[in-house]
Structure formats: structure tokens, C-alpha cells
Amino acid sequence: MKLQKVKQQFFSELNKLYPETEIQSFFNLLIEFKLNLTRIEFALQPDFEINESNLEFFKKAITDLNNSVPIQYIIGETEFYGLPFKVNPHVLIPRPETEELVEWITNSIDPNKTLKILDIGTGSGCIAISLAQKLPNANVFAIDVSANAIKTAKQNADLNNVKVHFMKFDILKIEKLTDTFDIIVSNPPYVRELEKVQIKPNVLKNEPHLALFVKDDNPLLFYNKIANLAMNYLNKNGSLFFEINQYLGKPMIDLLSKKGFQNIKLKKDFYQVDRMIKAEL
């Protein structure tokens, strides 16, 4: 079948759920992933033929997209901070806001300095791996409660040719860390149950709730525990970085200041909402 015909079917069957620009973006990603064909190359080859196997792939992609499966899970990969990452339903799909957190960290320190960094709740490993790649003198460690997430993160470290020490721990159940660190960073679960109504179906139906949601009555559960550990395992002049719930900036400042952290800075993301915070001992 001609790819042009497949494209027509693709748009026809998805136009009730997605805007045309998004459908075009999906199609471009799929042809590049499956056929190694860019948008421009396809435009120059209007009679491009695909075989039965590839046709089945596109049919399944249409079904998945109609069921709100994220395009990143369909192709099994995404890009974060200019690096390739494998993703699957065991890990959150990395967000652009988290890239801003990584950028804030890298801009805050001397890239040539030897540092020990800990990423708590690493998921796909996007934060830890990006920092390891950007800061070649850093010794980077990463923790996650999920064995499947750790497996994916290790694959991503290999994919990006960096060394990260991955460990499986439930951060809520441990009272000690393996070492002291110059930087502790975390993007923990922070979406309250009451905010589920704001979450898009493709996220709500597919991404791991364990990495997303916290109870309404204790939304700072992970921040409180990590901050307590940081009090004992963050080196002098060390920094604690968090990605946070946009509605909980002031409670986060209060939590950190009451524990004795200094130089607390709240930072907005490109959507101009409170998204990350930094504190020092």
C-alpha cells in the first residue's frame, strides 16, 4: 500500500480526538521511527510503498492513539535534554519542565568540579543521566522503588554512554543513605488525588500512578522525608533541588525553612508557574 493512503487513513481515524497539527506530528514521528523516513523525504516520494508488516504497525498505532496511549510509549523512546531515552509504561515520560530543573542544577555549579549527586525517584533516569552527561566529573547515584524503572534507567545509561550507580530502595522506608552528597535532587510524586481531573487521559490511563500521585491529606510526604534525609546526608554547602507541585510553592518554602535550610529559592517554569525549588544547608 502507498504510504500516502496510510496517511489519509491515519488522519481520518484520529481527527475526532486530536488536532490536525498533533496528528501530523504523530505521523512524522512514526514514519521516521518505523521507516527511517523524514517528513521531507516522504514529501519527495509520494508513491512510497510500505509492506504488510509496516502496515500492521500503523494500524496498531492508530488503535493505540485512539485509546490515548502516548506516542512515546508507542515508539518506545523520547528525547530529554537533547539525549535519547527509552520509555515504557513502567516509567513516566520525561517532561520539558524537568529539563529546566536539570538546567538550573548545571548552571548552579562548576562543571569541572568533582561532585557526588543523588537523584531520588529516578524513573527513566532522565535527571541522573543528563547530569552525568553534562557533568563528566560528577559521581552520580540514583534511587527508585521500582525494579522495572531501574532496569529501564540502566538501559538509558548504556544508551547514553554514562555511568550512574542505580539502587533499588523505597525512600519512604529507609532511614539512612549510602553516602553523603553535594547535590540531592528529586522529582517525586506530587500530583494530589484532587487534581486528577486536570490530568489528560493519555497520562491518567497509561503512566504509572505510583510515580504521579500522592494523597490529598499529605501532599508533601516525599519532600518531607527527602528533606529529613538531606539534613544528615547533604555535605556542607550542598544543595537540595526539587521539582514541585505548582500549587504548593509556599508550603514547600515553609517546610524547608522550618527544617533549617537556607537560601531557599522558588523558580517558575516556562509556563510561569512555581515548578522547582532549591535550598542549601
Beta strands, then each sheet from edge to edge (+ up, - down):
strand 1: 77-80
strand 2: 83-86
strand 3: 115-120
strand 4: 138-144
strand 5: 164-168
strand 6: 181-186
strand 7: 191-192
strand 8: 213-214
strand 9: 234-243
strand 10: 262-268
strand 11: 274-280
sheet 1: 1+ 2-
sheet 2: 5+ 4+ 3+ 6+ 9+ 11- 10+
sheet 3: 7+ 8+
end
